């Protein structure tokens, strides 16, 4: 029996038109429809959800996490390749190295909004297959280009830019999974999906230094080749076991509504400080270690992305209990203090202080990332327009949810630009002042500004949102 079908004594409807909401049962997955298309999907219906809907959603989530994990890994691939390029015969300036680290984030951030609309247009299962196969381009191109140290820098930039397709995967994956789950379970599912993807950054920074070492020296092409079988596996799993939901529809009005709210732009600015810092520091961390402490093994760089990824769902959990605004303010303050710790380490404090300060920075960015993400629906619900009687109607709450969804897409794209700004900030600082310290002081100042903005808009008790403990 296809996914979305039921056991019934009535004549069976055509395979692609099975109505799973009519009589849900535990046999929901016994036969799968051609094209893996489910015509009716009602996760808010308890009977439907318990009768097989949860099982279908879980299967799609598991494959989505794997595909997104690979997307993040490919997105971060150049962060761990760049410090090894000199061993492969490339002679690059500091500015060129940071360009190669920054350009995938720039491309990935730009792709996030079109990737979000790809799911309703092509289907979640179909787009997961396509977006996974697109990862073959940056990985195969990297495997070729790193074997030719004489290639022009422009070619390296083009190949590094291709890795940006991995950054777009996050947006389409989150959009797709959001359609499968009821509101009560959507936060947990999206948190798992996001955390699983973020872990791809840590995994690639741990694995690549181990894989590229051979008896004859550095084999940097393996950094790309190692992903090709995994990418093909993800595409096959998605094609065979994921589903398209007919009920998914693009909602450009949600984006339009979000753009009209000042909170969308405030939150997008704040998201640069949390998610943007996670991506930016993840990209730059291996190169910073290599340049500042050349005797330290490069594999240790994975710890930053690892603790930041783990802290993300924890941030949402703590925000549910203490309020997202408060947790976000504390996160920015801790990030500022940790950045000062890095400055102290660079001025002679030693590698132990450098590493521990950066790990605190990663944890705080992860906590802030989770808490700020949790704030978005709460902010839009709290600012829903009441009617003439002062009552917030169901229609107003529905409109607020749609605007919040649009805000998530916009903030996710803008926040990812932090992955470009931080490496470029380090490059400019190094080129102009000969040190990373000026860039770090600027980051400290930005975090403090973000803490003040968050407090003033979302925490201060004299404001409506502060009174609501957003």
C-alpha positions in Angstrom: 0.0 0.0 0.0 1.5 3.4 -0.9 2.4 6.2 1.5 -0.7 8.1 2.2 -3.1 5.1 1.6 -5.3 3.2 3.9 -6.8 -0.2 4.5 -10.4 -0.1 3.4 -13.2 -2.3 2.1 -14.1 0.4 -0.4 -12.7 0.4 -3.9 -9.2 1.7 -3.9 -8.8 5.2 -5.4 -6.1 5.9 -8.0 -2.6 5.7 -6.5 -1.8 9.4 -6.7 -5.2 10.5 -5.2 -5.2 8.6 -2.0 -6.9 10.6 0.7 -5.1 9.8 4.0 -7.3 12.0 6.0 -10.4 10.1 5.2 -9.6 7.1 7.4 -6.1 7.1 8.8 -4.6 3.8 10.0 -1.3 2.3 11.0 -1.0 0.9 7.5 -0.2 4.4 6.1 3.1 3.3 4.5 2.2 -0.2 3.2 2.2 0.9 -0.4 3.9 4.0 -1.9 2.3 6.1 -4.6 4.0 6.7 -7.9 6.1 9.8 -7.7 6.1 9.7 -3.9 3.3 12.3 -3.8 0.9 12.6 -0.9 -2.2 14.4 -2.0 -3.7 15.1 1.5 -1.6 15.7 4.6 -3.3 16.6 7.9 -0.7 16.6 10.7 -3.0 18.6 13.0 -5.5 15.8 12.9 -4.5 13.6 16.0 -6.0 10.4 14.4 -4.2 11.0 11.2 -0.9 11.8 13.0 -1.0 8.7 15.2 -2.3 6.5 12.4 1.0 6.8 10.4 1.5 10.5 9.8 4.2 10.7 12.5 6.1 7.8 11.0 6.1 9.3 7.5 7.3 12.7 8.9 10.0 11.1 11.0 11.4 9.2 7.9 11.5 12.4 5.9 13.1 14.3 8.8 15.9 11.6 9.1 16.8 11.8 5.5 16.6 15.6 5.5 19.0 15.8 8.4 21.5 13.6 6.5 21.2 15.7 3.3 21.5 18.9 5.2 24.5 17.6 7.2 26.3 17.1 3.9 25.2 20.5 2.7 26.8 22.2 5.7 29.9 20.0 5.4 30.4 21.1 1.7 29.6 24.7 2.6 32.4 24.6 5.2 34.8 22.5 3.1 37.0 25.4 2.1 37.4 26.5 5.7 39.6 23.4 6.3 41.1 23.2 2.8 42.5 26.8 2.8 45.0 26.2 5.7 46.3 23.2 3.8 46.8 24.9 0.4 50.4 25.9 1.1 51.3 22.3 1.7 49.8 21.5 -1.7 52.0 24.1 -3.4 49.7 27.1 -3.5 51.2 30.5 -2.6 48.4 32.7 -1.4 48.3 36.0 0.5 46.4 36.3 3.8 43.8 38.4 2.0 43.3 35.7 -0.7 43.0 33.0 1.9 40.2 34.8 3.7 38.5 35.5 0.3 38.3 31.7 -0.3 36.9 31.2 3.2 34.3 34.0 2.9 32.9 33.5 -0.7 31.0 30.3 0.0 29.1 32.1 2.8 28.3 35.0 0.5 26.9 32.7 -2.1 25.1 30.4 0.4 23.4 33.4 2.0 22.2 34.7 -1.3 20.8 31.3 -2.3 18.7 30.8 0.8 15.5 32.7 -0.3 15.3 31.1 -3.8 15.9 27.7 -2.2 13.0 28.3 0.2 10.6 28.7 -2.8 12.1 25.7 -4.6 10.3 23.3 -2.2 6.7 24.3 -3.1 7.7 24.7 -6.8 9.4 21.3 -7.3 8.4 19.2 -4.2 10.4 18.5 -1.1 11.5 15.1 -2.1 12.4 16.2 -5.7 14.3 19.3 -4.5 16.2 17.3 -1.9 17.5 15.0 -4.6 18.4 17.9 -6.9 20.1 20.0 -4.1 22.0 16.9 -3.0 23.3 16.2 -6.5 24.3 19.9 -6.9 26.9 19.2 -4.2 28.8 17.1 -6.7 29.8 20.3 -8.5 31.8 21.9 -5.7 33.3 18.6 -4.4 34.4 17.3 -7.8 35.7 20.8 -8.9 37.7 21.0 -5.6 39.2 17.6 -6.2 40.4 18.7 -9.6 41.6 22.2 -8.9 43.7 21.5 -5.8 46.0 19.2 -7.9 47.1 22.2 -10.0 48.9 24.8 -7.9 49.4 27.0 -10.9 45.7 27.8 -11.6 44.8 31.5 -11.4 43.3 32.7 -8.2 40.1 33.6 -10.0 39.6 29.9 -10.7 40.0 29.0 -7.0 37.4 31.7 -6.2 34.9 30.2 -8.7 35.3 26.7 -7.3 35.0 28.0 -3.7 31.9 29.9 -4.7 30.3 26.7 -5.9 30.4 25.4 -2.3 27.8 28.0 -1.5 25.1 25.7 -2.8 25.6 23.8 0.4 24.4 26.9 2.3 21.2 27.1 0.4 20.3 23.6 1.4 19.5 24.8 4.9 16.6 27.0 3.8 15.0 24.4 1.6 15.4 21.6 4.1 13.8 23.7 6.9 11.0 24.8 4.7 10.2 21.2 3.6 10.2 19.7 7.1 8.0 22.5 8.5 5.2 21.2 6.2 5.3 17.7 7.7 4.9 18.5 11.4 2.0 19.9 13.5 2.6 23.2 15.2 3.1 21.5 18.6 6.0 19.4 17.3 7.4 21.7 14.7 9.9 23.5 16.9 11.5 20.2 18.0 11.7 18.8 14.5 13.2 22.0 13.1 15.6 22.2 16.0 16.9 18.7 15.2 17.1 19.4 11.5 19.1 22.6 12.1 21.4 21.0 14.7 22.0 18.0 12.5 23.0 20.3 9.7 25.3 22.5 11.8 27.2 19.4 12.9 28.3 19.0 9.3 30.7 21.9 9.8 32.3 20.2 12.8 32.5 16.8 11.0 34.3 18.2 7.9 36.8 20.1 10.0 37.6 16.9 12.0 37.6 14.4 9.1 39.4 16.3 6.3 42.8 16.7 8.1 42.8 12.9 8.8 41.7 11.9 5.3 44.1 14.0 3.2 47.3 12.6 4.9 48.9 9.8 3.0 52.2 8.0 2.8 53.4 10.3 0.0 52.3 13.5 1.8 49.2 15.7 1.5 46.4 14.5 -0.9 44.2 17.5 -0.8 41.9 16.2 -3.6 40.6 13.6 -1.1 38.8 16.5 0.7 36.4 16.6 -2.3 36.4 13.0 -3.3 35.4 11.7 0.2 32.0 13.3 -0.2 31.0 12.0 -3.6 29.7 8.6 -2.4 27.9 10.2 0.5 26.2 12.7 -1.7 25.1 10.0 -4.1 23.8 8.0 -1.1 21.8 11.0 0.1 20.3 11.5 -3.3 19.3 7.8 -3.6 17.8 7.8 -0.1 15.8 11.0 -0.8 14.5 9.6 -4.1 13.5 6.3 -2.7 12.2 7.2 0.8 11.2 10.9 0.9 7.8 12.3 -0.2 6.4 15.3 -2.0 3.4 16.9 -0.3 0.7 18.3 -2.6 -0.4 20.7 0.2 2.9 22.7 0.1 2.4 26.1 -1.4 4.7 29.0 -1.9 3.6 32.0 0.2 5.1 35.2 -1.2 2.6 37.1 0.8 4.2 35.9 4.0 7.5 37.4 2.8 5.8 40.6 1.8 4.1 40.8 5.2 7.4 40.2 7.0 9.1 43.0 5.0 6.6 45.5 6.3 7.4 44.7 10.0 10.3 46.5 11.6 10.9 43.4 13.7 12.0 41.5 10.6 14.8 43.9 10.1 15.7 44.1 13.8 15.8 40.3 14.1 17.8 40.0 10.9 20.4 42.4 12.2 20.6 40.4 15.5 20.8 37.1 13.6 24.0 38.3 12.0 25.5 38.4 15.5 24.4 34.8 16.4 24.2 32.6 13.3 26.5 34.8 11.3 29.1 34.6 14.0 28.8 30.8 14.1 29.3 30.5 10.4 32.0 33.2 10.2 34.1 31.9 13.1 33.7 28.3 11.9 35.1 29.3 8.6 38.0 31.3 9.9 38.9 29.2 13.0 41.2 26.7 11.2 43.1 29.4 9.3 43.5 31.4 12.5 44.9 28.4 14.3 47.3 27.6 11.4 48.5 31.2 11.2 48.8 32.0 14.9 49.8 28.5 16.3 51.4 26.6 13.4 52.5 23.7 15.6 49.0 22.9 16.8 47.2 20.1 15.1 44.5 21.5 12.8 41.9 18.9 13.6 41.3 20.6 16.9 39.4 23.3 15.0 36.3 21.1 14.8 35.6 21.6 18.5 34.4 25.2 17.8 31.7 24.1 15.3 30.8 21.1 17.5 30.1 23.0 20.7 28.3 25.7 18.8 26.0 23.2 17.1 25.2 21.4 20.4 24.4 24.7 22.1 21.9 25.8 19.4 19.0 23.5 20.6 19.9 24.2 24.2 19.5 27.9 23.5 15.9 27.3 22.4 15.2 25.1 25.4 16.5 27.7 27.9 14.6 30.5 26.1 11.4 28.6 26.5 11.8 28.9 30.2 13.6 32.2 30.8 12.5 34.2 27.7 14.3 34.4 24.4 15.2 38.1 24.8 17.0 37.6 28.1 19.0 34.6 26.8 19.9 36.5 23.7 21.2 39.5 25.7 23.3 37.3 27.9 24.6 35.5 24.8 25.8 38.7 23.2 27.5 39.8 26.5 29.3 36.5 26.8 30.4 36.7 23.2 31.9 40.2 23.8 33.8 38.9 26.8 35.0 35.8 24.9 36.2 38.0 22.1 38.2 40.1 24.6 39.7 36.8 25.9 40.8 36.0 22.3 42.4 39.5 22.1 44.3 38.8 25.4 45.5 35.4 24.0 46.8 37.0 20.8 48.7 39.5 23.0 50.7 36.8 24.7 48.1 34.8 26.7 48.9 31.5 25.0 47.0 28.9 23.0 45.1 27.6 26.0 43.4 31.0 26.5 42.9 31.3 22.7 41.2 28.0 22.4 39.0 28.3 25.5 37.9 31.8 24.6 36.9 30.7 21.1 35.0 27.8 22.5 33.1 30.1 24.8 32.4 32.3 21.8 31.1 29.4 19.8 28.8 28.2 22.7 27.4 31.7 23.3 26.7 32.1 19.5 24.9 28.8 19.5 22.8 29.6 22.5 21.9 33.0 21.1 21.2 31.4 17.7 18.6 29.0 19.3 17.1 31.7 21.6 16.7 34.2 18.8 15.2 31.7 16.5 12.7 30.8 19.2 11.8 34.6 19.6 10.6 35.0 16.1 7.1 33.4 16.4 6.7 34.8 19.9 7.4 38.4 18.7 5.0 38.2 15.8 2.2 36.7 17.9 2.7 39.3 20.6 2.4 42.1 17.9 -0.6 40.7 16.2 -3.1 43.5 15.5 -6.3 43.4 17.7 -9.7 44.3 16.3 -11.9 47.2 17.3 -12.9 45.4 20.5 -9.2 44.8 21.5 -9.4 41.1 20.7 -6.8 39.3 18.7 -8.8 37.2 16.3 -7.9 33.8 14.8 -7.3 35.5 11.5 -4.9 38.0 13.1 -3.0 35.1 14.7 -2.8 33.2 11.4 -1.5 36.3 9.7 1.1 36.7 12.4 2.2 33.1 11.9 2.6 33.7 8.2 4.6 36.8 8.8 6.8 35.0 11.3 7.5 32.3 8.6 8.5 35.0 6.2 10.8 36.6 8.8 12.5 33.3 9.5 13.4 33.0 5.8 14.6 36.6 5.5 16.6 36.6 8.8 18.1 33.2 7.9 19.4 34.7 4.6 20.7 38.0 6.1 22.2 36.3 9.1 24.3 34.0 7.0 26.0 37.0 5.5 27.9 37.1 8.8 29.8 34.2 7.5 31.2 36.5 4.8 31.7 39.6 7.0 33.8 38.0 9.8 36.5 36.4 7.5 36.7 39.6 5.5 36.9 41.6 8.7 39.9 39.5 9.8 41.5 39.9 6.3 41.2 43.7 6.3 42.4 44.0 9.9 45.4 41.9 9.1 46.2 43.8 5.9 45.7 47.3 7.4 47.0 46.8 11.0 49.0 43.6 10.7 46.9 42.1 13.5 43.6 40.4 14.1 43.0 42.5 17.2 41.3 45.6 15.6 38.7 43.3 13.9 38.0 41.6 17.3 37.5 45.0 19.0 35.0 45.9 16.3 33.2 42.6 16.9 33.1 43.3 20.6 31.5 46.7 20.0 28.9 45.1 17.6 27.9 42.5 20.1 27.4 45.1 22.8 25.3 47.2 20.4 23.2 44.1 19.6 22.8 43.3 23.3 21.5 46.9 23.9 19.1 46.7 20.9 17.7 43.3 22.2 17.3 44.7 25.7 15.7 47.9 24.5 13.2 46.3 22.1 12.5 42.8 23.6 13.5 42.8 27.3 13.0 46.3 28.8 9.9 46.0 31.1 8.5 49.4 30.0 8.0 48.1 26.5 5.0 45.8 25.5 7.2 43.0 24.3 9.4 43.2 27.5 6.3 42.9 29.6 5.4 39.7 27.6 8.9 38.2 28.4 9.5 37.5 24.7 
